[in-house]
Every structure is written in structure tokens, then in C-alpha cells.
């Protein structure tokens, strides 16, 4: 399997830390966030990578080069317009070809075994995609996901408001004592996903949202497997999280 890593954004919540570097290149215990991700995927057996770069892309491309230092093959594509997560994967369409691929954001850290669990779960059925989730996060800042008895995706709501969450509780979608599954930002897709990203319209936020493509895939009857991430999951979203990582607290 191949891997596509989205690393084009500046990471404005990091403030002055990303004036000279894109967020995926910020160091965690002596190595860029992106290097932790790449080596974890490599240790799972993935050898072909496409890095989608944008802000200060030269720092990523100069550091990683062709990937030979890590025993992998890397190519780069530039996202010239930062218009959301929905269109960024399309830049890797030629790289992906006809094969399934793993897609991750360049600021999500997990244990390498999580990637192996993803590939195993994806291979368990005829799935068009796989979506990872974690519990305990504020779903109003991401997406909330609902699953059937086989833990396949039934419904996804991007950044639900507190009023929407109240409606979901009243309708029985959210039940007391059950987790609210937060979108963890790591996926596996078959190339069929590009049929749906190609049709995206901009969201109210003015961006193309990958989750809108996933919603359309489910509506079309395609099966999206879910996987609960066991153990470490860190969204390096702001300086506070970065500091906690440096101190070994997460």
C-alpha cells in the first residue's frame, strides 16, 4: 500500500512557530512531526509516499529529499491554493493509481501499530474506505461519527454545534454512557474516493471538506469501515500540545 500525507498548511494556531516552518516540520523530541509519521508508516511496511506540500514547502522537500535516507521512495506535489482537505488528496491521484492508499494529516501522531491495525481492518471486507476514530475529544472541533453493529459508518456530522448535539441526544443518536466518536484524521481509501472529491462544493467555511466526500460515499451505499484507535493519538494542534509532547506528557 502507498501513503499520502497532507502537509501543505501553515498551522496558524502555532502562531510565530510556523513563520519559518510548516507545522509538520516542528520538532518533537529532536525530529520533525512528519518524520515520526513517515517512520511509523515505514515500519508498517509502506515504502511509497506522496507528500502534499504548500507553506514553506522547501523545508519539507529539502529535509526528506527522495526518501532514500529512510529506505523509502518519496515524491512531492504542491497544493498551491489552500482550499481545504477535500481537494488536497486529488493532487496525489496519479501517484495512487488503481491501488488503495493510506491518507493522514501531517500533524497526527499515533503508535506505528495503529497503522498495521488499519490495514488489517481494511482487509477484513469489501470496503471503499476506512475511517479512524477516538473518544474523549470535543466533537464540535472536528467531526462526530456514528456506526452500525459491524462498526461501519452510518452517519458523519462535521463540527456539530452544541444545539445539534442536543438534537442528536433527543433523537437517540447520542446515548448516555456511550462515547462520541471523534474523527481521528487517518484513513484508508480505494481510488473511488476521487469520484466524490471531484464533485465537492465549498462548505459554509469556504473550503472543500473531505468529510463531505465521505458523507456522499455512505449515501451512495459504499461501505466505510470504522476503527477505534487504541492507545496514543495526538493532534498537534497548538503550542500547548507541542510542549506536552516535548515533556513526554502525551
C-alpha positions as CSV (number, residue, x, y, z in Angstrom):
1,X,0.0,0.0,0.0
2,X,1.0,3.6,-0.6
3,X,0.7,6.6,1.7
4,X,-0.4,10.2,1.1
5,X,0.5,12.7,3.8
6,X,-1.2,16.1,3.8
7,X,1.4,18.7,4.9
8,X,0.5,21.8,3.0
9,X,-0.9,24.0,5.7
10,X,0.8,26.7,7.8
11,X,-0.7,25.8,11.1
12,X,-1.8,29.3,12.2
13,X,-2.7,28.1,15.7
14,X,1.0,27.6,16.2
15,X,1.4,31.4,15.9
16,X,5.0,32.5,15.4
17,X,6.4,28.9,15.5
18,X,5.3,28.4,11.9
19,X,6.6,31.7,10.5
20,X,9.6,29.9,9.2
21,X,8.5,26.3,9.2
22,X,5.3,24.5,8.3
23,X,3.7,22.8,11.3
24,X,4.6,19.2,10.2
25,X,8.3,20.2,10.4
26,X,8.1,21.4,14.0
27,X,10.4,19.2,16.2
28,X,9.1,16.7,18.7
29,X,11.9,15.2,20.7
30,X,14.5,16.1,18.1
31,X,12.7,15.0,15.0
32,X,10.0,16.7,12.9
33,X,6.4,15.6,13.5
34,X,6.4,14.5,9.8
35,X,9.4,12.2,10.3
36,X,7.7,10.5,13.2
37,X,4.7,9.8,10.9
38,X,6.8,8.7,8.0
39,X,8.9,6.2,10.0
40,X,5.8,4.8,11.7
41,X,4.3,4.1,8.3
42,X,7.6,2.7,7.0
43,X,7.8,0.3,10.0
44,X,4.3,-0.9,9.0
45,X,5.7,-1.9,5.6
46,X,4.8,1.1,3.5
47,X,7.6,2.2,1.2
48,X,5.9,4.7,-1.3
49,X,5.0,8.1,-0.1
50,X,3.4,11.2,-1.6
51,X,3.8,14.4,0.5
52,X,1.3,17.2,-0.4
53,X,3.2,20.4,0.5
54,X,2.4,24.1,0.4
55,X,3.5,26.6,3.0
56,X,7.3,26.7,3.2
57,X,7.4,23.5,1.2
58,X,11.1,23.8,0.5
59,X,11.8,23.0,4.2
60,X,10.0,19.6,3.8
61,X,11.4,18.8,0.4
62,X,15.0,19.6,1.3
63,X,14.8,17.6,4.5
64,X,13.3,14.5,3.1
65,X,14.6,14.5,-0.4
66,X,13.9,11.3,-2.3
67,X,13.4,9.3,0.9
68,X,16.4,7.1,0.5
69,X,17.8,8.1,3.9
70,X,14.8,6.3,5.4
71,X,14.7,3.5,3.0
72,X,11.5,4.8,1.2
73,X,10.6,6.5,-2.0
74,X,9.1,10.0,-1.7
75,X,7.5,12.3,-4.3
76,X,6.1,15.7,-3.7
77,X,3.1,17.6,-5.1
78,X,2.3,21.2,-4.3
79,X,-1.1,22.4,-3.1
80,X,-0.9,26.0,-4.5
81,X,-4.3,27.0,-3.2
82,X,-5.2,26.2,0.4
83,X,-8.8,25.5,-0.2
84,X,-9.5,22.6,2.2
85,X,-8.9,18.9,2.9
86,X,-11.3,17.8,0.2
87,X,-9.2,18.7,-2.8
88,X,-5.7,18.1,-1.4
89,X,-5.9,14.3,-1.9
90,X,-6.7,14.7,-5.6
91,X,-3.2,16.1,-6.1
92,X,-2.0,12.5,-5.4
93,X,-4.3,10.8,-7.8
94,X,-1.7,9.9,-10.4
95,X,0.6,8.7,-7.6
96,X,-2.2,6.5,-6.2
97,X,-3.1,4.9,-9.5
98,X,-5.6,2.0,-9.0
99,X,-4.4,0.9,-5.6
100,X,-5.9,1.6,-2.1
101,X,-3.9,4.1,-0.1
102,X,-3.5,5.3,3.4
103,X,-4.2,9.0,3.9
104,X,-3.1,11.0,7.0
105,X,-2.8,14.6,8.0
106,X,0.8,15.7,8.7
107,X,0.1,16.6,12.4
108,X,-1.5,13.4,13.8
109,X,0.8,11.2,15.9
110,X,-0.1,7.6,16.7
111,X,1.7,4.4,17.6
112,X,3.0,2.5,14.5
113,X,0.8,-0.4,15.4
114,X,-2.2,1.7,14.7
115,X,-1.3,1.8,11.0
116,X,-1.0,-2.0,11.0
117,X,-4.4,-2.3,12.7
118,X,-5.9,-0.1,10.0
119,X,-4.5,-2.2,7.1
120,X,-5.8,-5.4,8.8
121,X,-9.3,-3.9,9.4
122,X,-9.4,-2.6,5.8
123,X,-8.6,-6.1,4.5
124,X,-11.5,-7.7,6.5
125,X,-14.2,-6.8,4.0
126,X,-15.1,-5.2,0.7
127,X,-14.7,-1.6,2.0
128,X,-14.4,1.6,-0.1
129,X,-12.6,3.2,2.8
130,X,-11.7,3.2,6.4
131,X,-12.1,6.0,9.0
132,X,-10.4,6.1,12.4
133,X,-12.0,7.5,15.5
134,X,-11.1,8.2,19.1
135,X,-13.2,9.0,22.1
136,X,-12.9,11.8,24.6
137,X,-12.3,14.8,22.2
138,X,-14.5,17.8,21.7
139,X,-16.5,16.8,18.6
140,X,-17.5,20.4,18.0
141,X,-13.9,21.0,16.8
142,X,-13.9,18.0,14.4
143,X,-16.5,15.5,13.3
144,X,-18.8,13.1,15.1
145,X,-19.3,9.7,13.6
146,X,-22.0,7.0,14.1
147,X,-21.6,3.3,13.3
148,X,-23.7,0.2,12.8
149,X,-23.3,-3.1,14.5
150,X,-20.4,-4.1,12.3
151,X,-18.7,-0.7,13.1
152,X,-19.2,0.6,9.6
153,X,-20.0,4.3,9.2
154,X,-23.7,5.2,9.2
155,X,-23.6,9.0,9.7
156,X,-21.0,11.8,10.0
157,X,-21.5,15.4,11.0
158,X,-18.7,17.9,10.6
159,X,-18.2,20.2,13.5
160,X,-21.6,19.8,15.1
161,X,-22.9,22.7,17.2
162,X,-24.0,22.2,20.8
163,X,-27.6,22.6,19.6
164,X,-27.0,19.8,17.1
165,X,-25.6,17.6,19.8
166,X,-28.7,18.3,21.9
167,X,-30.9,17.2,18.9
168,X,-28.8,14.1,18.5
169,X,-29.3,13.2,22.1
170,X,-33.1,13.8,21.8
171,X,-33.2,11.6,18.7
172,X,-31.3,8.8,20.3
173,X,-28.2,9.0,18.2
174,X,-26.1,10.0,21.3
175,X,-26.9,7.8,24.3
176,X,-25.8,8.4,27.9
177,X,-22.6,6.4,28.8
178,X,-21.7,5.8,25.1
179,X,-18.7,7.5,23.5
180,X,-19.0,10.3,21.0
181,X,-16.7,9.1,18.2
182,X,-14.3,11.9,17.1
183,X,-12.8,11.7,13.6
184,X,-9.1,10.9,14.1
185,X,-7.9,12.1,10.7
186,X,-6.3,8.9,9.4
187,X,-7.9,7.0,6.6
188,X,-7.6,4.2,4.0
189,X,-9.4,4.7,0.7
190,X,-9.8,3.0,-2.6
191,X,-9.4,5.4,-5.6
192,X,-13.2,5.6,-5.8
193,X,-12.9,8.4,-3.3
194,X,-11.8,10.7,-6.1
195,X,-15.2,10.3,-7.8
196,X,-16.6,12.0,-4.8
197,X,-13.9,14.6,-4.1
198,X,-14.3,15.7,-7.7
199,X,-17.9,16.7,-7.0
200,X,-17.4,18.6,-3.8
201,X,-18.9,22.1,-3.3
202,X,-17.4,24.5,-0.8
203,X,-18.7,24.2,2.7
204,X,-20.1,27.2,4.7
205,X,-16.5,27.7,5.9
206,X,-15.5,28.4,2.3
207,X,-13.5,25.1,1.9
208,X,-13.7,21.8,0.3
209,X,-14.2,19.3,3.1
210,X,-13.0,15.6,2.8
211,X,-15.8,14.7,5.2
212,X,-18.4,15.8,2.7
213,X,-17.0,13.3,0.2
214,X,-17.2,10.6,2.9
215,X,-20.8,11.5,3.6
216,X,-21.6,11.2,-0.1
217,X,-19.8,7.8,-0.3
218,X,-22.0,6.5,2.5
219,X,-25.1,8.0,0.9
220,X,-24.2,6.1,-2.3
221,X,-24.1,2.8,-0.5
222,X,-20.3,2.4,-0.2
223,X,-19.1,0.8,2.9
224,X,-16.7,2.7,5.1
225,X,-15.2,0.7,7.9
226,X,-14.5,2.2,11.3
227,X,-11.6,1.6,13.6
228,X,-11.2,2.7,17.2
229,X,-7.7,3.9,17.8
230,X,-6.3,2.1,20.9
231,X,-3.7,4.0,22.8
232,X,-1.8,7.1,21.7
233,X,-3.5,9.6,19.4
234,X,-2.2,13.2,19.4
235,X,-3.4,16.0,17.3
236,X,-0.5,18.5,17.4
237,X,-2.9,21.4,17.1
238,X,-1.3,24.2,19.2
239,X,1.8,25.2,21.1
240,X,0.4,23.6,24.3
241,X,0.2,20.2,22.8
242,X,3.6,20.6,21.3
243,X,5.1,21.5,24.7
244,X,3.4,18.5,26.3
245,X,4.9,16.2,23.6
246,X,8.4,17.7,24.3
247,X,7.9,17.0,28.0
248,X,6.8,13.4,27.3
249,X,3.4,14.0,28.8
250,X,1.4,12.7,25.8
